[in-house]
Amino acid sequence: MDDKVKDIIRKVKSTATAAGYAAGKTAEAASRRASEMVEVTKLNLQVFDLNTEISMLHKEIGEIVYRAHKGEDTDGLGLEEKLALIDEKFSEIDVMKGRMENLKRTKKCISPDCGKICAKEDRFCAHCGSPLE
């Protein structure tokens, strides 16, 4: 083989190696993103279930309040326990939403007038300009 052919083969091999490396990196990133999306979906389902449980507790509390309105005895129906359960479930939801934001690689603007979602690497809100934590 002459030197020109060897040089072409080296360049093709180098380009193919670089393309293979880039394809591997792309596949890794896609796999990571797919895993993140699966985790976010699981968290969303858990949030949905917690919201359903909260709705049921609201209904039970409403029944207790109505019984009290009608003058019936409501002491043993656990109103305080149901309210505490609702608080716990809302706390769980907040934790899950924080995990989802982290997985989505975003953060929320802390300005009470804004609250928009920004990229995780942003130092300032793109919408209002407030500093981000």
N, C-alpha and C positions, 0 to 999 in steps of 0.2 A: 504494500500500500504506500501511496505517496503521502507526503506531509499534508497536502490540502485535504485529503480524505480523512486522515487521522484528526486533523483540526476540526473538521465538520462533525465527526463522530463525538469528539470531546465536547463540543458546544451543544450538540443534541442531548448527550448524556447529562450535561450540567443543567440544561433547561428542563429536562425530564425530572431530574432530582429535585430541582427547585419547585416545579409544579406539583410533584408528589408531596413535598413538605408542606406547601401551601394548602393542598387539598386535605392533608391530615389535620392541619391547624383549623381549617374551616369545619371539618367534621367534628373535631373536639368542641369547638364553640357552639355548633348546632346541637350537639349532645347535651352540653351544659345548659343551654337555653331551654331545650325540651324538658330536662329535669326540673328546671326552675318553674316552667309552666305547669308541670304535673303537680309540684308542691303547692303552687298558688291555687290550683284547682281544688286540691284536697283541703286547703285552708278555707277556701270559699264555701265548700260544702259543710265544713265544720261551723263556720259562721252562720250559714243558713239554718243548720240544725239548732244552734244556740238561739237564734232569733225565733224559731218556731217554739222552743221551750219557753222563751220569755213571753211570747204571745199567750201560751197556755196558762202561764202563771198570772198574767194580766187578767185573763178571763176568770180564773179562780178568785183573784182578789176582788174583781168586780162582783162576783157572786156573794162574797163575804160582806162587802160594803152594802149591797142591796139587802141582804138579810138583816144587817144592823139597822138599815133604814126602816125596815118593816118591824123592827123591835124584837127580832129573834135573838137568841143567845148565840154569840159568835166567839166566845172566849177560847174555845178549844180548836178553832179552825186554822191556827198557825199563820196569822197574817204577817207577823214579824219575820217568821222563817221564810215565807214566800218573798217578802221584800228583800231579805238578805240574799236569797238565791238569785234574784234578778240582778242585784248589784254584782255578785260574783260572776254571773254570765256576761254582763257588760264588760267587766274587767278582762275576762277571757277573750272576748271579741276584740278589745283594744290591743291585747298582746298579739293576737293573730293578724290583725291589720298591720301592726308594726312589722311583723315577720314578712307579710306580703309585700309591703313597701320595700323592705330590704331586698327581697328576692327579685323584685321588679327593677332593682337598681335605680330607684328613684327616691326622692325625699319630698316632703310636703313643706311648703312655705309656712313659717310660723306666724306670719302677720295675720292678725284676726280679720283684717279686711280682705285678705287674699286667699290663702290656703291652697294655692295652685300646686300642681305636681311639677317638680323640677328634676333635672338629671342629677344623679348622685354626685358627680364631680363638680357641679356648679357651686360657686361660693356665694352667689347672689341670685335672688329670684329673677327669672327672665321676664316675669309679668309685672312685678311691682318694684323690683330693685332692692328689696329688703335683704339683709345678710342672712344666710342659711347656716344652721349649726353644723 
